[in-house]
């Protein structure tokens, strides 16, 4: 668990307990001071324009790329995940920084908007303006990739950012701020503040223009309630319980490989991880056998050659244990792993079948290297079961003839067809969920717009043709307006 010692937050490796480093804790006054510094920096940053910000963001991206192995070692020290996995994570983050820098002008720059006949004497244009300062509260499971999404969009849009990293990964968050300061030394455009939940609450109350949060659904609700005190808008990404559907015409081997990766990567500590599989009856047995065979080959440990490492939060081990126990007590079977697979701080791969749909292992977010596989009669039943939960983050469908149609029917913010998790690396696509998985979007055009506010401007170009918005209108002009209304809108097509 995070420890505060003499005003510093101590970061430790969850697998070994070794201290990774310390950062100063930011109290309410320190958070407020950081936001005030950011406010000044935001004015300078905005005045640079799209080209100036693009140059500096690409400079930051290049610096991070040069030092990516250093970053991976730091992520390994704080989370225990293999360095190779951390490098994959960093690559995704760099892609999002690059995309936001290169596309901000296209998405957010001023543009003319077509006017309509009733107001033909006016010109119209739309532009997007930054909020000023954006607060980003990041998670521990992907401490580089996840915060870099909102950070890059917010910065490209012209905002300054104050980042509150997870208390489990403060050093990684500080590294992001420090490298940005090396690339952009003129002003504190990206700062980090550290601490526990009270630090995050202080950031929400510090007068920032918007808050982006990634974490559990329960904490997302607390963030939203705190921000509601000052009507501060939020982007929330909560938990997930993503499902993968395997149709009868799917490539079973490919589906099994994707299931194992989607469920077990990062020790299952992935918000868009695959936690439920629904396989149609003709391929069910083959899917289960292939998943068991592939998952059974995975290695778990502190070594960098391991496929995945420890459970980062000690309390999460007990959640995983409870879900497995409940599934078994309710008649489910562990065809791989089971309760014996829970060996703190590690959990070995576990595949559960015959698990009731109302069990904790199916309905609650497990956030561990476990997966349930259920037999269904057809894709319609699979979609119905997948959509039965309040979560709606991501999902996947494997198949041919009906795969895309099924993907559209899944109640989720993102769905991949014949792959898993790929949408998170697609920098041009928005990322976010529905229902208990939150709302708002990061990444892509929508992500850039999320961290700016639309500004509509109309300009009179000539005399008014149909006076309506004036007390000077005459009865004859109103009569002409009535005729125009009937002409323009009185037909059904």
N, C-alpha and C positions, 0 to 999 in steps of 0.2 A: 504494500500500500504506500501511497505517497507520504513522505515524512517532511515536516517543516522543522528545521533546526536553526535556531538563532537567526530567524528572519530570512532563511534561504530554503528553497525547495530542493530536496534531494532526489535525484533521479537514479534508479537502480535497474539492473538487468533482471527481468522476471524469472529467468532460468537459473541464474547463479547467485543473485543477491548482490553482486558486485556494484559498487557505486560508479555511475557513469559520469556524474558531474553535478554541479549545483548552480542555481540561478537565484537572484534576489526575488522575494515575494513582493508583489505590487499591491499595496493597500488601496483604499478608495481614493485617497489623495493622489497617489502615484498614477492611478489609472486616469484620473481627471487631468493631471498634468500632461500625460501622454496624448490625450485627446486634444488638449489645447495646442500642443506642439504640432500635432497632425493638422489642425485647422489652418495654421499658418503655412505649413508645408503644402497643403492642398491648393491654396491660392496660387502658389508658385508652380506647382505641378500642372494645374489646369491651364495656366497661361502658356505652357510649353507647346500646347496644341498636339494634335494627333501625331505629327511627324516627330516632334521632340520626345514624346512619351514612347513612341515606337522604338526610337534609337536606344533609349535607356533600358527599356524592357528587354530588348534583344541583347544588350550588353550584359544584363543580369543573367539571362538564359545561358549565354556563352560561358560566363564565369561558373555557373552551377554545373554545366556540362563538363568543364575542365576538372572540376573537383568532385565529380560524381562518386568516385570510390571512397572519398573522405566522407561524403554524406551517407553512403550506404553503411559504412562502418559505424557511424553514429546512430543510425536507425537500428542497426543490429544490437548495439550496446543498450539502447533504451527499450526495445520491444522484444528482442530475442529472435526476430525473424531472420532467416538466412540472408547474407549480403546480396546474393544473386537475386532474391526476391525484392530486396530494397532497390536494386538497380532497375528492375522492371518498373517498380513504382515510380522512381525518379524520372524514367523515360516518359511516362505518361504525363507527369507534371510539366516537364519541359515542353512537351507538345502543346499543352494548353496555354502556357505562357507565350509560346511562339505564335499560336493561332490568334489569340486575343490581341497581341501587339500588331499583327498584320491586317486584322479585319475590323478594328474599331472604327476607323473612318468610314468604311463602306456601310457599316450597320448603323452608326450613330450620327454621322455627319448630316448637316442641314440638307433638306431636299424639298423640292416643290411638290405640292399635293394638288391633284386635279380638283377644280371647283365645279359646282353645279349651277344650273341655270338660274335658280332663285337668287343666288348671290354672285351672279356672273361678273359684277363690277369689282369683286374682290379677288385678290390673289391669296394663295395660302401656302405656307410651308411649315414643315415639322422639323424639330431638332431635339436632341437629347442632351440634357445637362446633368453633370454629376451631383451627387448628394453633398459632397464635401468630404466627410469622414465616414468610412464604413468600418464597423466592428466585425471581425471574423473570429468565431469560436470554433476551434478545430478538434478533431477526434484523435485518439491514440492509435487506432488500428492501421490507418494510412496517413501518417503525420506529415507527409510531403505531398502526395497526390491530392488528397481531399482539400486541404486549405488552399493549395495553389490554384484550384478552380476559381473560387470566389475572389481570391487575391488578384489573380491576373485579370479577370474581368473588371473588377473594381478599379484597379490601377489604369488599365487601358481606357476606361471610361472617364478618367480624370479625377478620381477620388484618391485621397490618402487612406491608408489602412492601419488599424491597430489590431494586431493578432493576439488572441489569447489561446495559446496551444493547450492541449490536454496536460493535466498535471503529471501524467505518466510519460509524456514525451516533450518536456520543456526545452531540452537542449536542441532538438531538431527544429522546433519553432524559432528559437533564438538564432540558429544557424541561418535560417531563411532571411531573417531580418538583418543579420550581420553581413551576409553576402550582398544583399540589396544595397546596404549602406556603402559597401566597397564599390559597387557599380554606379551608385547614384549618391555621391557624398555631399551634395549641395544642401539637401534638406531631409529631415526625418520623415520621408514619405511612407515608409513601412517600418513600424515599430512592433515589438512584442512586449506583452505584460504577462506576468506569471502568478499562479496561485491556484486555489481550489474554487469551489462554486461561488464564493463570495466575490472573487475577482471577476468572474464572468458576469455576475449580477451588477457589479459596479460599472462594467463596460456598457451593459444595457442601459444604465441610468445616466451615463456620462454625456448625453447630448449628441451622440453620433447620429448620422442621417439614416442609417440602415444597419441591421444586424443580420449576418449570415451564420447559421448554426448547423452543425452536423453532430449527431449523437443519438441517444436513445429517445424514443417517443415521449417517455415520462419527463425527461429533462427538457425536451423541445417545448412541452406545454408550460413548464416553468419559465423558460426564456420568453415565450410569447406573452405570458401573463405579466412579466416584469416590463417588457417593452410596451405593453398596452398602457402602462401608467403614464407614459409620455407620448402615446400614439406613434412610437417609432416602428416603422415597417420592418418586416422580417422575411427572411428566406429560411425555411426549416426543412432539413432532411432528417427524418426520424428512422426508426428501425424498419426491418423488412422480414419477410418470410417467403422468399421467392420460390416459385414453382417451375419445374421443367417438365414439359409434356413430350412423351415419345410415342409417335403414331406408328401404325403398322408398316408403313413404307419407309421408315427411317433407316439410316445406316446405324445399326446397333453398336458397332465398335466405336464409331465416332461419337455417338451419344454417350456411351459409357465413359469414354475418355473425358468428355466435357463435364459429365456429372461429377467425376472424381475431382477434376480441377476446380469446378465451381463450388463444390461442397467443402473441399479440404484445403485449398490454398490459404495461406496465412493462418493455418490452424482453424479454418472455418470462421475466422473473425473478420468477416466481410459483410457489409450491410446488404450488398447485392448478391451475396452467396446463395447457392442453391441449397435449400433446406428440405424441399419436398420434391419428389418425382412421381409423376402419374404416367404409367406405361400401359398401353392398350393390351388386352389379353393375349393376342397372338405373339407379341414380342416380350412379354413381361418376364418370363423365365430366363430368356437370353440376356435381357438387360440386367437382371439381378446377378446372374453368374458373371457377366463381364465386369460389372462394377466391383463386385467382391474380389475378383482376380486382380484388377488394377489397383484398387485401394489397398489391398493386402500387401502390395509391393512397396508402399510408401515408407520412408524412413523418418523418424521423429527424434529430435534431440537438439543439443546446443551446437553441434558441429556445423560448419558452414556447408558441408556436403548433404546435410539433412534436407528432406523435402519441405518440412515445416518445423517450426519451433514451439515454444511454450504458449500457454494461455497467459496473456499479458496481465489481466486483472484477476487476482486470486479469487475474488468472489464469484467470478464467472464459472470457475470449475464446479462449484456447487450447483449452479443453474444447470450445467450440462449433465451432472450426475443425477439431478432430480428428474430431468426430462427422460433420460435413459431408463431410470428406475420406474417411472410412471408408465412408460411405454410397455415395459416388460410385465409389470403388474396388471396391465389392462389387456394382456393376451398377445402382445407383440413379441417378435422374435429377433434376436440379434444374430444375423447371418455372418457378421464380422464384428469383432470387438464386443462391446457391451459394458457392464459395470467394471469389469477387470481392465478395460482400456483407459479408465480414469486413473492416472498416476501423476498427481500434482508435482510440478506445474505443467505436466504434459497430459494430453488426451490423445490416445491413438485412434486411428480411423474406425468408425462404427457405422454399420449399415443395418437399419431396422426395417422389418417388413411386418405385414399384418397388424399395423398400428391403428387403433381407432381414430377416426377423424376428429373426435372431440378431446383427444389427449393433449397434454402440454407439449409433447414432442412435435405435434402437428400444428397447434394453434399459437404457440408462443415462440418468440425469437430465441433460438438456442445459442447462436454465436459460438459454435464449436465445430469440430470436424466430424459431424454426424449428419446422416441423411436418412429420411424415410422414403421407401419406395412402395407405392400402392398400385394394385391392379385395377384397371377400369375397363368398361366394355367398349368405349369409343371416345373420340376426342370431345364430344359434347359433354360427357360426364367429367372428363379431365378438366375442361374449362370451368365447369360449374364448381368443382371442388377447389380449383385454384383460386377462384374469385370469391370463395365463401368467407375469407378472412378480412378483417378491417384493414390489413396492410395492403399496399399497392405500389411497391418500389420498382423492381425489375422482374424479369422472367425469361423463359426460353422455350422454344418449340423445335423438336427434331422431327422431320418428315419431308415429304415432297408435295403431293397434290394439295393437301389442306393446310400446310404449315403456316403460310402467310395469313390466311383467313383466320386461323386459330390465334395467331399472334395479335391480330387486331382486336380480337374479342377478349383478350386477357386484360383485366382491370389493373393496369400498371402504367407507370410513367415511361418505361422502356421495355422493349422485348427484343431478343435476338433470335434469329432463325438459323438453325444448324450451327450454332456457336453459343458460348456463354460469356457474359460480362463484357463483350466487345464494345458495346455502346459507350462505356466509360472512357475508352481510349479514342473514341471518334470525336475529335475536338470541335467539329462543326455541328454536332447534335446536342440538344439540351439534355440535362441530367436532373432528375428529380422525381418525386413520387406523388401519390394521391392517398386520400384517407389517412390512416394512422402513420403513413410513411412521410407525411408532411406536404408542403406545397412551395411553389416558387421553383425557379430553375437556375442552375449554373451551367456553364459551358455553352458554346455556340452563340448564334445571334440572340436567342432568348436570354442567355446568361449575361451578355453585354447590356441588353436593355434592362435587365433586372437591377443593375447597379447604376442606373441613371433614371431621370424622370423626363417624361415627354413634355415638350414645350411647343404649343401650337400658336402660330402667329398669322393673323390675317392683315392684308394691306389693301386699302381702297385704291382701285386703279382708274376709276371713272365715275360718272354719275349713276345714281341708283335707278334701276329699271323698274323694279317692283317695290316701292317703299312699303315696308312692313314694320321695321324696328324704329319707329319715329312717331311722335305725337302730331307731326305735320301732315300725315297722310290724309287724303281726301276720300269721300265716298266713291268717287269714280276710280281711284287707285285701288281701293279695297275690292271693287267689282272686278277690276282686271286681275287682281290677285286670286280671286275666286275662280275665274276662268283658267288661270295658270295652274292652280291646284288640280282642277278637274282634268286638264289636258295632260299634266305630268303624272298624276297619281291615280286617276280615276279608272284606269284599265287594269284588269286582273293579270296581264302579262306585259 
